[in-house]
């Protein structure tokens, strides 16, 4: 078990900040930061959260900091269908429906799909049934040979995009299960140069071959601002848009 000071030091170093840098943004003295990290000063719960906020620590890990400091967790974690999150669930459902006829998915911090809109269903029909057993993982679905990978024309580009996104995510907040997913599907081989093959004028499209027709899509990711629940903090909506008129016409039909 790490002390709260050791955990805070890990997060500070992960963010590339000195004790003075953290002290300045948190409006405390550098000496106090040093005393907290070395365990010579026991921080209050408010001080732990104050430092965690400046270090952009995810809510799940803020609870761990509080527990290490001898305090009760501050943030709840409820299923997305919980009555307490009904307003959030309704908002996400509205976003998904409004985005039709284009595909959109909702996934958690480990890229497990928790909600979709109807435009995704025809693509799921192209996937091996065992890959659709819960939890359905978006990365595995996109890169597995029996998943959508067989439809993706520019698979190397898509893999490189996933690799960059998950590498950034792991650098921000390490996670053993996400690391295992990365090593399973994204760890580059010695001769892998896919990261250097990306070539796009504006955004990197995903090109799908569906029935001999090429569909070009790009995506945006939406997250919630100022969340106070771990589930809401970790959920994201990925919305796919047609990158050309021909792809838009396909979905409108």
Backbone bond lengths (Angstrom), bond angles and torsions (degrees), N, CA, C in turn:
res aa  C-N    CA-C-N  psi(-1)  N-CA   C-N-CA  omega(-1)  CA-C   N-CA-C  phi
1 X - - - 1.465 - - 1.522 109.86 -
2 X 1.327 116.04 129.71 1.453 120.66 176.76 1.523 109.69 -86.64
3 X 1.306 116.43 149.72 1.460 120.59 172.92 1.518 108.43 -77.40
4 X 1.332 116.02 164.47 1.456 119.57 179.27 1.522 110.69 -62.46
5 X 1.334 116.85 -35.18 1.462 119.87 178.27 1.516 112.39 -64.47
6 X 1.340 116.23 -41.81 1.462 120.26 178.86 1.529 110.88 -64.69
7 X 1.331 116.16 -41.06 1.462 119.77 179.01 1.523 111.61 -65.12
8 X 1.317 117.00 -42.34 1.465 120.39 178.35 1.525 110.69 -63.23
9 X 1.327 116.54 -39.18 1.466 119.53 178.48 1.531 110.49 -63.84
10 X 1.345 116.15 -39.47 1.463 119.28 177.90 1.532 111.22 -61.35
11 X 1.338 115.40 -45.13 1.462 118.84 179.19 1.523 111.44 -65.51
12 X 1.323 117.80 -38.73 1.474 120.61 179.38 1.529 110.39 -62.45
13 X 1.331 116.08 -45.79 1.463 119.44 -179.70 1.523 111.21 -67.29
14 X 1.338 116.28 -35.04 1.464 120.59 177.60 1.522 110.82 -62.06
15 X 1.326 115.78 -32.32 1.473 120.35 179.47 1.534 112.59 -87.51
16 X 1.330 116.44 -2.83 1.457 119.78 178.15 1.516 113.73 71.71
17 X 1.339 117.33 30.93 1.459 121.73 -178.73 1.523 110.88 -107.80
18 X 1.319 115.69 146.51 1.458 120.50 170.58 1.525 108.45 -84.21
19 X 1.336 116.21 169.60 1.468 119.12 175.92 1.523 110.38 -61.40
20 X 1.324 116.74 -36.66 1.465 120.07 178.44 1.519 111.11 -66.68
21 X 1.340 116.96 -41.58 1.472 120.19 177.93 1.529 110.52 -57.45
22 X 1.329 115.96 -47.94 1.464 120.16 -179.08 1.516 110.79 -64.99
23 X 1.318 116.81 -40.82 1.461 120.60 -179.93 1.523 111.40 -60.52
24 X 1.316 116.92 -40.48 1.465 121.13 -177.83 1.521 110.61 -66.12
25 X 1.336 117.58 -48.68 1.466 119.19 -176.72 1.527 111.71 -71.46
26 X 1.339 117.30 -27.16 1.471 120.65 180.00 1.528 112.07 -90.80
27 X 1.339 116.49 -4.41 1.462 122.48 179.12 1.532 111.87 59.55
28 X 1.344 114.88 47.17 1.460 121.65 173.38 1.528 106.91 -132.83
29 X 1.310 117.00 173.97 1.462 119.70 179.67 1.531 110.36 -82.62
30 X 1.324 115.86 149.60 1.459 120.77 176.78 1.533 109.98 -62.32
31 X 1.332 116.47 -32.27 1.461 120.32 178.85 1.536 109.93 -63.52
32 X 1.339 115.67 -40.35 1.468 118.59 -179.59 1.527 110.75 -65.30
33 X 1.333 116.58 -41.49 1.466 120.03 176.99 1.517 109.91 -58.90
34 X 1.317 116.52 -43.54 1.460 121.49 179.81 1.524 111.18 -62.60
35 X 1.333 116.76 -43.43 1.466 120.55 -179.50 1.527 111.47 -64.91
36 X 1.330 116.22 -38.41 1.469 120.30 178.14 1.524 110.21 -65.02
37 X 1.328 117.04 -46.36 1.459 120.67 -176.67 1.525 112.41 -65.84
38 X 1.311 117.01 -33.54 1.467 120.26 -179.25 1.521 112.90 -87.52
39 X 1.339 117.16 -5.15 1.454 120.89 178.09 1.511 114.47 84.25
40 X 1.322 117.27 7.73 1.460 119.61 179.57 1.524 112.29 -84.60
41 X 1.321 115.88 -8.24 1.468 120.69 175.43 1.520 107.57 -135.58
42 X 1.339 116.76 130.07 1.465 121.17 -179.92 1.521 108.69 -91.43
43 X 1.328 118.11 111.26 1.468 120.08 -177.15 1.523 111.95 -73.91
44 X 1.316 115.63 150.47 1.459 120.40 173.77 1.528 108.78 -74.91
45 X 1.325 115.99 167.35 1.461 119.86 177.72 1.527 110.42 -60.97
46 X 1.335 116.46 -40.04 1.464 120.05 179.57 1.527 111.10 -63.97
47 X 1.331 117.51 -38.15 1.458 120.11 179.00 1.525 110.78 -68.10
48 X 1.332 117.09 -39.95 1.461 120.23 177.47 1.528 110.07 -58.88
49 X 1.328 116.05 -46.65 1.459 119.80 -178.77 1.528 111.52 -69.80
50 X 1.304 116.56 -31.86 1.470 120.82 177.72 1.529 110.38 -64.02
51 X 1.324 116.65 -45.92 1.455 120.86 178.41 1.532 110.71 -68.70
52 X 1.335 116.04 -40.50 1.464 120.34 -179.82 1.520 111.46 -62.84
53 X 1.327 116.11 -36.77 1.463 120.22 179.32 1.524 110.38 -63.63
54 X 1.316 117.72 -43.19 1.462 121.40 179.83 1.527 111.69 -70.34
55 X 1.319 116.33 -23.79 1.462 120.81 178.50 1.531 112.08 -91.60
56 X 1.338 115.85 1.38 1.474 121.95 179.63 1.526 111.02 54.24
57 X 1.315 115.32 46.03 1.458 121.27 178.42 1.533 108.86 -77.76
58 X 1.336 119.70 130.16 1.467 121.39 176.99 1.529 111.25 -58.60
59 X 1.321 115.75 154.52 1.471 120.10 -176.29 1.517 112.49 -59.13
60 X 1.329 117.60 -38.68 1.460 120.84 179.39 1.533 110.19 -57.34
61 X 1.329 115.90 -42.78 1.462 120.33 -178.10 1.531 111.79 -78.78
62 X 1.329 118.04 -22.66 1.471 119.60 173.42 1.524 110.15 -65.82
63 X 1.329 116.26 -37.72 1.468 119.19 175.08 1.527 110.91 -60.99
64 X 1.334 116.40 -40.09 1.465 120.05 178.45 1.524 111.28 -64.76
65 X 1.314 116.98 -38.07 1.461 120.58 176.39 1.523 110.94 -62.78
66 X 1.326 115.55 -43.97 1.464 119.57 179.92 1.526 110.86 -63.20
67 X 1.324 117.37 -43.98 1.460 120.36 178.36 1.526 111.55 -61.75
68 X 1.333 116.46 -40.78 1.463 120.14 178.52 1.523 111.37 -65.49
69 X 1.338 116.09 -27.13 1.460 120.27 178.72 1.517 113.36 -87.60
70 X 1.353 117.11 -0.55 1.450 120.95 178.04 1.511 114.60 90.67
71 X 1.349 116.58 19.96 1.465 120.97 -177.63 1.525 110.28 -117.93
72 X 1.326 114.94 160.22 1.459 120.18 177.95 1.526 109.89 -73.07
73 X 1.336 117.75 149.78 1.464 120.38 175.66 1.527 110.58 -58.49
74 X 1.317 116.51 147.28 1.456 121.75 -177.98 1.532 112.10 -100.78
75 X 1.330 116.80 -25.58 1.464 120.04 -171.08 1.532 111.13 -112.09
76 X 1.315 115.60 134.75 1.463 121.57 179.58 1.525 110.22 -85.91
77 X 1.334 115.13 163.28 1.460 121.46 173.37 1.515 107.79 -136.16
78 X 1.341 115.66 106.08 1.454 120.93 -178.21 1.522 110.08 -118.20
79 X 1.339 118.00 151.52 1.464 119.62 176.00 1.526 110.50 -60.90
80 X 1.312 115.86 151.29 1.458 120.00 -177.10 1.527 112.17 -61.87
81 X 1.354 117.32 -25.62 1.471 120.13 179.82 1.528 112.25 -89.29
82 X 1.343 117.76 4.01 1.461 121.25 178.39 1.538 109.89 -63.12
83 X 1.335 115.76 144.86 1.466 120.15 -179.05 1.528 112.22 -56.47
84 X 1.339 116.65 -34.00 1.464 120.16 -178.45 1.525 111.98 -66.29
85 X 1.332 116.32 -21.81 1.471 120.66 -179.36 1.526 111.51 -106.82
86 X 1.321 116.82 18.99 1.465 120.40 -175.08 1.526 111.98 -59.99
87 X 1.340 117.75 -38.10 1.465 120.29 179.96 1.525 110.71 -64.99
88 X 1.337 115.73 -40.09 1.464 120.20 178.63 1.522 110.16 -67.53
89 X 1.332 116.17 -45.56 1.469 120.86 179.05 1.520 110.42 -58.67
90 X 1.327 116.66 -41.71 1.461 121.08 179.59 1.524 110.61 -65.73
91 X 1.325 116.72 -40.65 1.463 120.17 179.42 1.524 110.99 -63.08
92 X 1.338 116.70 -43.37 1.464 120.38 179.16 1.520 110.51 -64.58
93 X 1.333 116.53 -42.09 1.468 120.13 178.77 1.523 111.12 -59.95
94 X 1.326 116.00 -40.13 1.467 120.14 178.37 1.521 111.16 -64.07
95 X 1.328 116.37 -41.86 1.464 120.77 178.40 1.522 110.64 -61.80
96 X 1.332 116.65 -44.06 1.461 120.87 -179.53 1.527 111.37 -63.51
97 X 1.334 116.48 -45.84 1.466 119.64 -178.98 1.528 111.06 -66.56
98 X 1.324 116.03 -41.06 1.461 119.69 -177.66 1.523 111.95 -65.53
99 X 1.344 116.59 -24.04 1.465 119.55 -177.44 1.526 112.02 -81.78
100 X 1.321 118.40 -15.80 1.462 120.28 177.24 1.531 109.54 -62.14
101 X 1.327 118.88 143.27 1.466 127.49 18.60 1.528 115.21 -89.60
102 X 1.333 117.91 12.59 1.463 119.82 -179.61 1.532 110.00 -93.15
103 X 1.329 117.43 151.36 1.470 120.66 -175.98 1.528 112.95 -71.28
104 X 1.323 115.70 150.46 1.472 122.49 173.64 1.519 108.26 -154.19
105 X 1.330 116.33 142.59 1.463 122.22 179.30 1.525 109.12 -133.63
106 X 1.322 115.21 153.14 1.462 122.51 174.74 1.524 106.83 -115.58
107 X 1.337 116.48 129.96 1.462 119.38 -178.96 1.523 110.66 -135.21
108 X 1.343 115.06 160.48 1.457 120.49 -178.66 1.527 110.66 -95.69
109 X 1.324 118.03 -169.61 1.466 121.62 -173.83 1.520 112.73 -65.99
110 X 1.340 117.02 -19.79 1.465 120.41 178.32 1.519 111.38 -103.16
111 X 1.328 116.19 15.39 1.454 123.46 176.04 1.522 112.53 67.82
112 X 1.326 117.20 23.94 1.459 120.63 172.58 1.522 108.94 -83.76
113 X 1.318 116.81 131.39 1.461 121.86 -176.31 1.523 109.79 -75.12
114 X 1.334 116.30 129.80 1.463 120.51 179.69 1.535 112.62 -114.00
115 X 1.334 117.52 -21.27 1.460 121.50 176.99 1.525 108.46 -154.07
116 X 1.342 116.41 153.55 1.469 121.63 174.29 1.518 108.47 -143.94
117 X 1.321 116.35 169.58 1.459 119.23 168.73 1.528 109.39 -103.40
118 X 1.317 116.77 176.76 1.461 120.32 -172.90 1.526 112.86 -68.74
119 X 1.329 117.57 -23.79 1.466 120.53 -178.09 1.518 112.75 -67.57
120 X 1.329 117.54 -15.03 1.468 121.57 179.53 1.527 111.04 -80.62
121 X 1.336 117.45 -26.47 1.467 121.80 -170.46 1.533 113.94 -56.81
122 X 1.350 120.51 -42.68 1.473 118.88 179.10 1.528 112.92 -61.38
123 X 1.316 118.19 -29.55 1.462 120.78 178.85 1.529 110.69 -76.04
124 X 1.315 116.52 -36.17 1.466 119.87 176.65 1.526 111.10 -63.30
125 X 1.329 116.31 -28.35 1.466 120.16 179.84 1.525 111.80 -66.34
126 X 1.339 116.65 -16.05 1.465 121.48 179.86 1.529 112.35 -89.57
127 X 1.335 117.08 -0.29 1.460 122.35 -170.70 1.524 110.97 -104.82
128 X 1.342 117.22 146.15 1.462 121.39 176.61 1.529 109.76 -59.54
129 X 1.320 118.08 135.02 1.473 121.77 -174.43 1.528 114.43 -55.11
130 X 1.345 117.88 -34.86 1.464 118.71 -177.10 1.517 112.16 -67.40
131 X 1.342 117.28 -23.12 1.464 120.21 177.63 1.532 111.99 -76.95
132 X 1.332 115.81 -10.22 1.464 120.18 -179.14 1.532 112.13 -101.61
133 X 1.332 116.48 6.68 1.461 119.09 174.67 1.523 108.86 -76.60
134 X 1.337 117.83 131.78 1.472 120.39 -178.95 1.522 111.97 -60.29
135 X 1.335 117.51 144.32 1.461 125.15 -4.94 1.531 111.17 -80.00
136 X 1.333 115.73 133.59 1.465 121.39 178.98 1.522 108.19 -84.41
137 X 1.329 115.96 119.57 1.454 119.70 -176.36 1.524 110.73 -96.25
138 X 1.319 116.56 127.35 1.460 121.56 -175.51 1.527 112.18 -64.22
139 X 1.329 116.94 -39.37 1.470 119.94 -179.19 1.526 110.16 -67.61
140 X 1.329 116.45 -46.78 1.469 119.60 179.54 1.528 110.53 -64.04
141 X 1.323 116.45 -39.26 1.461 120.99 179.02 1.527 110.74 -61.44
142 X 1.338 115.86 -39.08 1.457 119.78 -176.59 1.513 114.60 -78.86
143 X 1.338 117.48 -26.93 1.464 120.31 -172.26 1.528 114.49 -112.00
144 X 1.318 118.13 -12.77 1.468 120.31 -178.04 1.537 109.88 -71.94
145 X 1.341 117.67 138.81 1.472 120.52 179.98 1.525 113.79 -56.92
146 X 1.348 117.51 -29.00 1.462 120.44 177.89 1.526 112.01 -97.15
147 X 1.330 115.20 9.11 1.452 120.60 175.92 1.516 110.07 -102.92
148 X 1.327 116.13 -137.52 1.461 120.20 -179.10 1.522 112.75 -80.27
149 X 1.345 117.32 -9.50 1.468 120.29 -176.59 1.525 111.69 -56.22
150 X 1.337 117.22 -34.20 1.462 119.68 -177.96 1.525 112.15 -70.10
151 X 1.344 116.68 -14.89 1.467 120.49 177.55 1.528 112.31 -96.17
152 X 1.341 116.66 -17.37 1.467 120.44 -172.56 1.522 110.17 -83.39
153 X 1.324 116.51 117.67 1.463 122.13 -178.56 1.523 110.52 -71.41
154 X 1.323 116.84 -44.15 1.472 121.76 -178.17 1.526 110.52 -103.15
155 X 1.323 115.60 58.09 1.463 121.08 -174.76 1.532 112.00 -60.34
156 X 1.322 118.11 -37.13 1.469 120.77 179.94 1.526 110.72 -61.95
157 X 1.336 116.67 -39.97 1.465 119.86 178.78 1.525 111.07 -66.71
158 X 1.331 115.49 -44.17 1.467 119.91 -179.55 1.526 110.21 -63.59
159 X 1.322 117.03 -41.82 1.466 120.62 178.20 1.531 110.41 -61.73
160 X 1.319 116.54 -41.19 1.464 120.71 -179.59 1.529 111.35 -65.02
161 X 1.332 116.75 -36.83 1.468 120.68 177.86 1.522 110.15 -66.37
162 X 1.334 117.20 -47.17 1.466 120.83 176.17 1.529 110.49 -57.60
163 X 1.327 115.72 -43.74 1.465 120.15 -177.53 1.530 110.28 -61.24
164 X 1.323 116.74 -44.68 1.464 120.08 -179.09 1.521 111.14 -65.32
165 X 1.343 116.65 -41.82 1.463 120.04 -177.25 1.525 111.58 -66.86
166 X 1.326 116.34 -44.04 1.463 119.07 -177.46 1.530 110.66 -74.82
167 X 1.319 117.56 -31.55 1.470 119.73 174.64 1.520 110.56 -61.45
168 X 1.336 116.59 -43.18 1.471 120.31 177.41 1.523 110.36 -64.49
169 X 1.321 116.77 -40.82 1.465 121.03 -179.64 1.522 110.90 -62.77
170 X 1.324 116.89 -43.21 1.463 120.55 -179.97 1.524 111.33 -69.07
171 X 1.327 116.74 -33.27 1.464 119.47 177.10 1.526 110.47 -67.79
172 X 1.337 116.23 -31.66 1.460 120.92 179.85 1.514 111.73 -77.21
173 X 1.346 116.58 -43.18 1.468 121.35 -177.36 1.515 109.22 -150.82
174 X 1.329 118.99 96.10 1.472 122.49 -178.83 1.527 111.77 -56.46
175 X 1.334 115.65 144.59 1.459 121.34 -179.52 1.523 108.16 -150.36
176 X 1.335 119.16 123.12 1.469 121.42 -175.81 1.526 113.63 -59.53
177 X 1.338 117.93 -42.57 1.460 120.54 -178.35 1.522 111.45 -68.53
178 X 1.333 116.69 -38.05 1.456 119.67 178.04 1.531 110.56 -69.81
179 X 1.325 116.23 -35.01 1.465 120.23 175.41 1.525 110.16 -62.56
180 X 1.338 117.24 -42.07 1.467 121.41 178.74 1.529 110.55 -63.22
181 X 1.337 117.01 -39.60 1.460 121.35 178.14 1.528 109.96 -64.09
182 X 1.322 116.02 -42.27 1.469 120.88 178.65 1.530 110.10 -61.12
183 X 1.317 116.77 -46.51 1.468 120.25 -178.17 1.521 111.57 -66.85
184 X 1.323 116.80 -32.26 1.466 120.89 179.87 1.521 112.00 -70.59
185 X 1.341 117.15 -43.14 1.462 120.08 -168.94 1.526 115.55 -117.37
186 X 1.332 117.14 -17.15 1.460 118.31 -168.66 1.524 115.27 -125.75
187 X 1.315 118.03 -13.49 1.469 119.04 -178.31 1.524 109.18 -59.80
188 X 1.347 118.42 123.62 1.467 120.66 -176.81 1.521 111.91 -69.52
189 X 1.328 115.37 143.57 1.461 120.72 173.15 1.526 108.48 -78.09
190 X 1.314 116.08 167.83 1.462 120.66 -177.02 1.524 112.11 -59.67
191 X 1.344 116.54 -34.70 1.468 120.16 -177.89 1.518 112.82 -103.05
192 X 1.337 116.27 15.75 1.469 120.61 -177.92 1.525 109.68 -80.49
193 X 1.332 115.99 120.27 1.476 121.08 178.56 1.522 111.18 -119.79
194 X 1.334 116.74 23.11 1.466 120.15 -175.59 1.516 112.46 -61.31
195 X 1.340 117.47 -31.79 1.457 119.73 -179.10 1.519 111.91 -62.19
196 X 1.332 116.98 -24.24 1.452 120.44 -178.44 1.524 112.59 -92.70
197 X 1.353 117.73 -3.22 1.457 119.72 -174.49 1.516 112.79 -93.98
198 X 1.320 118.59 -4.08 1.459 120.53 -177.78 1.514 109.94 -68.96
199 X 1.322 117.08 127.17 1.461 121.92 -179.00 1.522 108.01 -142.26
200 X 1.312 117.26 107.57 1.464 121.61 -179.44 1.516 109.17 -148.13
201 X 1.339 115.68 145.48 1.460 120.03 -178.12 1.522 112.41 -75.37
202 X 1.326 117.03 -41.64 1.460 120.77 -175.44 1.522 111.27 -123.65
203 X 1.319 117.25 -60.39 1.466 122.54 177.07 1.527 108.18 -131.58
204 X 1.328 115.17 158.80 1.464 120.13 179.24 1.524 108.12 -87.43
205 X 1.328 118.22 115.44 1.464 119.36 -179.30 1.524 111.27 -84.04
206 X 1.322 114.88 158.18 1.463 120.98 166.46 1.518 105.69 -101.67
207 X 1.322 116.49 123.78 1.462 121.04 -176.37 1.526 108.70 -106.15
208 X 1.331 115.56 118.78 1.466 121.51 -178.61 1.519 109.69 -110.46
209 X 1.337 115.98 137.20 1.461 121.10 173.79 1.528 107.35 -99.31
210 X 1.318 116.16 105.79 1.463 121.92 -178.53 1.523 108.46 -117.00
211 X 1.332 116.13 109.55 1.455 120.35 -179.70 1.505 113.22 59.56
212 X 1.327 117.91 36.63 1.458 121.71 179.84 1.506 113.67 80.38
213 X 1.319 117.22 5.83 1.467 121.42 -179.30 1.528 109.25 -115.63
214 X 1.320 116.27 133.22 1.461 119.82 -178.85 1.525 110.87 -89.96
215 X 1.343 114.79 124.94 1.459 121.74 176.01 1.520 107.46 -109.20
216 X 1.322 116.54 130.35 1.463 121.53 -179.18 1.534 108.26 -112.36
217 X 1.342 116.08 121.94 1.460 121.59 -176.06 1.523 110.43 -129.30
218 X 1.329 115.60 144.80 1.464 120.52 166.96 1.520 107.24 -124.50
219 X 1.328 116.60 165.58 1.463 118.80 -173.48 1.518 112.47 -133.62
220 X 1.329 113.98 158.75 1.468 122.01 170.69 1.522 107.72 -124.94
221 X 1.328 115.93 154.01 1.469 120.56 178.59 1.528 108.65 -120.13
222 X 1.332 115.60 130.24 1.460 122.53 -178.92 1.525 109.31 -115.21
223 X 1.330 116.57 133.48 1.466 121.25 175.73 1.526 108.68 -126.93
224 X 1.330 116.32 167.91 1.460 121.26 -179.35 1.524 110.45 -87.80
225 X 1.323 115.45 141.11 1.456 120.42 174.90 1.526 110.79 -88.44
226 X 1.322 116.27 147.62 1.476 124.82 177.34 1.531 113.42 47.47
227 X 1.328 119.12 51.63 1.470 119.98 178.35 1.526 111.07 -72.52
228 X 1.332 115.67 150.96 1.468 121.52 175.34 1.525 111.23 -123.57
229 X 1.318 116.50 3.41 1.458 122.06 176.83 1.522 107.46 -120.51
230 X 1.328 117.34 140.06 1.465 121.55 -175.52 1.520 111.36 -61.25
231 X 1.328 117.34 -41.79 1.462 120.32 179.80 1.517 111.06 -58.87
232 X 1.326 116.49 -45.84 1.461 120.48 -179.20 1.532 110.66 -67.56
233 X 1.321 116.21 -34.83 1.460 120.54 178.96 1.525 111.24 -63.77
234 X 1.326 117.40 -31.03 1.458 121.17 -171.40 1.523 114.15 -101.67
235 X 1.319 118.40 -11.19 1.461 120.34 -175.97 1.534 110.00 -85.63
236 X 1.344 115.35 148.63 1.466 120.60 178.51 1.524 109.24 -142.90
237 X 1.324 116.24 150.26 1.465 122.38 177.81 1.520 107.89 -110.56
238 X 1.329 116.76 121.36 1.468 120.33 175.22 1.522 107.95 -105.28
239 X 1.320 115.24 120.05 1.464 121.97 -177.96 1.522 109.01 -111.60
240 X 1.321 115.87 130.50 1.467 121.22 -178.06 1.526 109.76 -102.22
241 X 1.328 115.23 138.55 1.455 122.46 -178.20 1.528 109.87 -124.92
242 X 1.328 117.56 147.15 1.470 119.27 176.01 1.531 109.86 -69.47
243 X 1.336 114.96 138.54 1.469 119.50 -179.03 1.523 112.43 -94.25
244 X 1.341 116.73 -4.08 1.472 119.28 177.05 1.524 108.76 -152.45
245 X 1.330 115.49 169.32 1.469 121.05 -175.39 1.524 111.84 -64.86
246 X 1.340 117.28 -35.77 1.455 120.85 -178.45 1.534 111.00 -65.43
247 X 1.333 116.20 -41.11 1.466 119.65 178.71 1.525 110.43 -67.42
248 X 1.337 116.89 -39.39 1.468 120.57 178.55 1.522 110.77 -61.91
249 X 1.335 116.59 -41.24 1.450 120.84 -179.57 1.525 110.96 -64.14
250 X 1.334 117.58 -37.52 1.464 122.00 179.38 1.523 110.22 -59.48
251 X 1.313 117.08 -46.73 1.459 120.46 -177.32 1.520 111.96 -72.07
252 X 1.319 117.85 -34.74 1.468 120.20 178.81 1.516 111.52 -65.14
253 X 1.327 117.32 -28.71 1.460 120.48 177.73 1.529 111.62 -72.22
